[in-house]
Amino acid sequence: MGQRTGALLAAHVTSGGKALLAELPPERLRALYPSGLPGGEPKALEDVQRLAAGLTAIRRTPAGPSTSRRASGV
C-alpha cells in the first residue's frame, strides 16, 4: 500500500466514500455528479449510473468487500 497521508480521494473511489454515498437519495447523488464522474471520460454519465447500481448493492449488504482498487493485494 502506498503512502496516502494527506491525500484527497474522490468519494466514489474509496470504500468509506461509497458507504457514505450509498446513504444519499438518488436525486442527491445525481446532483453531486451532474456531468458524470470526475476524469472527463466520454462515458462519465454512464459511470454515474453504474455507481448508483453499485451503491444499491452496498445498501443491501451489511459489509462491503475490498476490491483492491486503491490498495493492491488487500
C-alpha positions, 0 to 999 in steps of 0.5 A, spaced: 500 500 500 502 506 498 503 512 502 496 516 502 497 521 508 494 527 506 491 525 500 484 527 497 480 521 494 474 522 490 468 519 494 466 514 489 473 511 489 474 509 496 470 504 500 468 509 506 466 514 500 461 509 497 458 507 504 457 514 505 454 515 498 450 509 498 446 513 504 444 519 499 437 519 495 438 518 488 436 525 486 442 527 491 447 523 488 445 525 481 446 532 483 453 531 486 455 528 479 451 532 474 456 531 468 458 524 470 464 522 474 470 526 475 476 524 469 472 527 463 471 520 460 466 520 454 462 515 458 462 519 465 454 519 465 454 512 464 459 511 470 454 515 474 449 510 473 453 504 474 455 507 481 448 508 483 447 500 481 453 499 485 451 503 491 444 499 491 448 493 492 452 496 498 445 498 501 443 491 501 449 488 504 451 489 511 459 489 509 462 491 503 468 487 500 475 490 498 476 490 491 483 492 491 482 498 487 486 503 491 490 498 495 493 492 491 493 485 494 488 487 500 
